[in-house]
Structures are given as structure tokens and as C-alpha cells.
Amino acid sequence: MRRTAVSFGLLVVALAFIFWALMPANPVSIGIMAGAATGFVNLMMLWLRSGTIVQANFVRAAVGLQVNFFARAAVLVLVLLILRRLVGTSGDIAFLGGFLLEEAVVLILAVKEQR
């Protein structure tokens, strides 16, 4: 990923943190902040592993992609379960919104920078 995509991803996380700081007890603001931060961590996990997967042979690359997918999915499910316990269903829905917003912003900018 390029520097612009990462900087806009961090900007989305910072804006989500500011939104949470304005209303810290609100489950929606907690969910959005957690979703944006988890989305950013998820993308960084993917980006850090991409270089090693590209250099591996076909079988090792396939296994690496499976492990990478399951590790990122485990982080996502773990955070969702913790949020459900802490703030309920509204926090989970807000989490998914923040997560998808973060993924969309960073991935769209990363694809545009590759052209």
C-alpha cells in the first residue's frame, strides 16, 4: 500500500476516535471507533504478509493465504464478540460500518495509486 492510502486510513481512525471522544458512552461511537481501528489493523496484517506470499511457491502461498485469512477473520470475530458483550447489538452494527468504511477508503486509494 502506498503512503497516501495509509495516511487516509489513519485519518479515518483519528476521526472515529474524535467521534468516540465526543460521546464516550454511546455504543455507536464505540463500535465505529473499534471498527475503524480493526479495519486498519486488518489491512496492515494483509499488507505485511503480501510480500512473503508473493515470493513463496504455489503450495506455500496457498497455505499462507489461508492462514492469513483465518488470522484476520479471527481478529474480526473476537472484536465483534467483545463488543457484543460490552455494548450490545448496536455496537456490532456500528463496528461493521466503521470496519467497511476503513476498508473501502484504504483499498480504493491503494488501487488508484497503483495506476
URKADA-V37850 format. One record per pair of residues at least 24 apart in sequence whose ideal C-beta (glycine too) atoms are under 8 Angstrom apart, sorted by the first residue. I is the first residue (numbers start at 0). J is the second residue. D is the distance in whole Angstrom. If there is no record, write none. Layout:
i=I j=J d=D
i=I j=J d=D
This chain:
i=0 j=42 d=7
i=0 j=46 d=5
i=0 j=105 d=7
i=0 j=109 d=5
i=0 j=112 d=8
i=1 j=108 d=8
i=1 j=109 d=6
i=1 j=112 d=4
i=1 j=113 d=8
i=3 j=108 d=6
i=3 j=112 d=6
i=4 j=104 d=8
i=4 j=105 d=5
i=4 j=106 d=8
i=4 j=108 d=4
i=4 j=109 d=4
i=4 j=112 d=6
i=5 j=105 d=7
i=7 j=104 d=6
i=7 j=105 d=7
i=7 j=108 d=5
i=8 j=38 d=8
i=8 j=39 d=5
i=8 j=42 d=7
i=8 j=101 d=6
i=8 j=104 d=6
i=8 j=105 d=4
i=9 j=39 d=7
i=11 j=35 d=5
i=11 j=39 d=8
i=11 j=100 d=6
i=11 j=101 d=5
i=11 j=104 d=5
i=11 j=105 d=8
i=12 j=36 d=5
i=12 j=39 d=5
i=12 j=101 d=7
i=15 j=97 d=6
i=26 j=86 d=4
i=26 j=87 d=6
i=26 j=89 d=5
i=26 j=90 d=4
i=26 j=93 d=7
i=27 j=89 d=6
i=27 j=90 d=7
i=27 j=93 d=4
i=28 j=93 d=8
i=29 j=82 d=7
i=29 j=85 d=7
i=29 j=86 d=5
i=29 j=90 d=6
i=29 j=93 d=7
i=30 j=82 d=6
i=30 j=86 d=7
i=30 j=89 d=7
i=30 j=90 d=4
i=30 j=91 d=7
i=30 j=92 d=7
i=30 j=93 d=3
i=30 j=94 d=4
i=30 j=95 d=8
i=30 j=96 d=7
i=30 j=97 d=6
i=31 j=93 d=5
i=31 j=94 d=7
i=31 j=96 d=6
i=31 j=97 d=4
i=32 j=97 d=7
i=33 j=78 d=6
i=33 j=82 d=6
i=33 j=90 d=8
i=33 j=94 d=5
i=33 j=97 d=7
i=34 j=93 d=7
i=34 j=94 d=4
i=34 j=95 d=6
i=34 j=96 d=6
i=34 j=97 d=3
i=34 j=98 d=4
i=34 j=99 d=8
i=34 j=100 d=7
i=34 j=101 d=7
i=35 j=97 d=4
i=35 j=98 d=7
i=35 j=100 d=7
i=35 j=101 d=5
i=37 j=74 d=7
i=37 j=75 d=6
i=37 j=78 d=5
i=37 j=94 d=7
i=37 j=97 d=8
i=37 j=98 d=6
i=37 j=101 d=8
i=38 j=97 d=7
i=38 j=98 d=4
i=38 j=99 d=7
i=38 j=100 d=7
i=38 j=101 d=3
i=38 j=102 d=5
i=38 j=105 d=8
i=39 j=101 d=6
i=39 j=105 d=7
i=40 j=74 d=7
i=41 j=71 d=5
i=41 j=74 d=6
i=41 j=75 d=7
i=41 j=98 d=8
i=41 j=102 d=7
i=42 j=101 d=7
i=42 j=102 d=7
i=42 j=105 d=5
i=42 j=106 d=8
i=44 j=70 d=7
i=44 j=71 d=6
i=44 j=74 d=8
i=45 j=71 d=7
